[in-house]
């Protein structure tokens, strides 16, 4: 194995093998990433850096390795989206209302990672309460995409809501990161930063200890530089959990072992409804390229139809705000987080704390959610949206009698400029046109880098799988990764910034 010259260029798999073979110590790795993070502050990818914790965990890992007690992710430094509660480490969900909230408990997913030996580098920036597609709704300010268009100094968004994690992975500030995806927040930022992101099947990972946005849609997943790394990390994030009754007790396969099986004989569906009006030719061409690559590797391509796809975005923007308005009712200025000064009575305290603590996009969602759940409108909006959700799932169930997996674009375009879409929420919501359907149906979806635009910005393709069949997604994504041979890297402009 020829290793990269810089430790921060290692893939998770390379680092794992090097650490296990004692070619590199965990402390060396952690030290390199702590420095890379400090050098990359202009990206604003991290809201909390935990260098002392990283070094302490790394040293403990090196002791274990020396004693021959290495666990599967021993000594591998990761970044954690600030939506995961981390014991003793500030967790803000990108919001002012959580203030300096320091959880007295650890989320199940992060606990699983630490139990597997991983090392924490810090908490990554994100859209407030995971609401957004550009990381611009964060109370901590926007994150800058490590990528810029060729010959341009314009700062671009890294996608959202897991924008900090995506930037940290793309900028080599960690070996890998965790994200969460309610309507696309892992896959969309992965696609626009040239990284790999998988939203597992609903119930694959425990949601316990993850700040809730829309509980029937939320799911955690890995964000990595390679498909192999994604397969490795999901294995150690996933688990059934008595603390989350929606987590599912199904075996977690060894995804990595299956990775190179290829796509020969795999039936791959191409849903015609994903060819939307006004889709840029670059996206259309990339999709066709993906089809050609898979065909060349022996897959069978099948044209399919998912007729209710066109209702997915409006359905999502009823269901998600409805659940959010209920989940966010707990932030009242009394129990934790931000409390307004000078309130006259308890109602005034609620109102002032919430008005000061929540940003505009979150307030907009709470208002939409409250409206669609209100007694006069419940049947017209929320109840109907639930019915359409059932029809969307039925589309998939029917199609999966004919195909094993679906191939679609991941996003309707590349990364856009900071501030470009903030004034128009609907144009922002359109970013999720290819991803929200997957959450509504509870299915797994993976975004994999597949090419560059004419201006040199990354674009991704998405595979959508059957429930709990992430293994096929990894195999298929690996086939695209091999064919696309995506080796482009962002120029490290922030080092000079
Ligand atoms: N962009 C979508 C939204 O704002 C999805 C966010 C997410 O997946 N958390 O709701």
Boltz pocket constraint, residues with backbone or C-beta under 6 A from the ligand:
constraints:
  - pocket:
      binder: B
      contacts: [[A, 129], [A, 130], [A, 131], [A, 132], [A, 133], [A, 160], [A, 161], [A, 180], [A, 181], [A, 182], [A, 183], [A, 184], [A, 185], [A, 186], [A, 213], [A, 320], [A, 428], [A, 432]]
      max_distance: 6.0
